[in-house]
Amino acid sequence: MKNLALIASLLGACTTTSSISVDNQSDFTITELYLTDVSSSSWGPNLVSNNQLLPGETVRIDTSCGTYDAMLVDETGVTCELNSLDLCLDNALWVIRNDTCTTFREAAAQRKAAQTDSQPTK
């Protein structure tokens, strides 16, 4: 009976609502953030409130405990897709950085190179 109670408790934990804080520590303004169950073939609604998540800002999202795919889009249209994110930790923190995905890392490098090229030389 103890094992049945434990299993029921674990199953109940996997269907509860969790809250995740998404902290944008990248150089990019995130204009779109989508989460979808890994088995879904379409993205849900844009979860970024006020249509942007500026660098240094955090947004709190309520989700059901599960494994999700995520899509982030920055202000220039660069898209970052992440697969199989485990969002089952209550009050978890997800930090987005320039190296969160390859496309953001490459865009950050291009921006840095462009800034270096535009600086006057001595």
N, C-alpha and C positions, 0 to 999 in steps of 0.2 A: 504494500500500500504506500510506503514511503516513496518508492520509485515512481509510482503513478502520480503522486502529488508533485514530485519534483518535475516530472515530464510535463504535467499540466501547467505548472508555474513557468517553465521555460517556453512552452508554446504560447502562453498568454503574453509573455514579455516580447515575443516576436510580432505581435499584432498590435502593440500599443503605439501611441503617437509619441514620437521623439521630437526634440527640438535641436536644430543645428544652427550654429552661428557661422556665417560665411564671412571671413575677414579678408578683404582685398589688400594684400601687401605687395601687389605687383605695381609696375609703372603704368598700367593700363586702366582706363575707365571701363568697367564692365557694364554694357548696356543691355545684355540679355543673359539670363541664366535659366536653364531648363533642367528638370530632373524627370526621368521616366524609369519605370521598372525595367529591368534588363530584358524581360520577355515582351515588352511593348514595341510596336513598330512605329509609334509616333511620339513626338515630344509633347509634354504638357504645356501649361501656360508659362509665360515669362514671369519668373519669380522675383525680379529686381523691382523693388518699389521705387517710385519717382523716376523710373526709366534709366537710372544709372547708379552704379556702385563705384564711387571714386576711390582712388588709391588711399588707403588708410581707413576707409569706412568698413563697417560691419553690418550685415543684414541677418536677421533671425528668421529661420524658415521652420515651420512645423511639417514634419513628414511622418509617415508610418514607417515603423522599423522595417528595413529591408535592404536589398542590394539594388543600386540604381546606376544608370548611365547618366552622365551630365554633359551639357553643352554650354560653353561660355562664349560670348561674342564681345569683342572690345569695340571701342568707339570708331575704329577704322574698318570694322567688318572682319577682322581676323577671328577665325573660329577655332575653338579648342574643344575637342571631344575627349571625355574620360570615361572609361568603362569599368563596370563592376565596383563602384564605390560602396563600401559597407557603411550605411548610415543607421546603425542600430545602437549607437551610444547616446543615451539621454544627455541633453545639453552639451553636445560635442562641439568642437571647434574645427572648422575646415579652413585652412589658410591657403589662399591663392597667391602664388609667387610667379615671378617671370619664368621660372623653370618648372611650373606645374605641368606644362605640356610643351612639346617640341615647337609648335607654331608660335606660342608666346615667347619662348626662348629665342627663336630665330628673329622674331619681330623686334624684341628688345635689343638684340645685337645690331640689327639694321638701324634702329633709331640712334643707338650709341655711336655707330660709325658715321651716320649723317650729321650728328651734333659735332663730332670731332672734325669732320671735313669742313663744316661751316665756320669753325672758329678761326679767327685771323692768326697768322703765324708771325713770329717776331723777326 
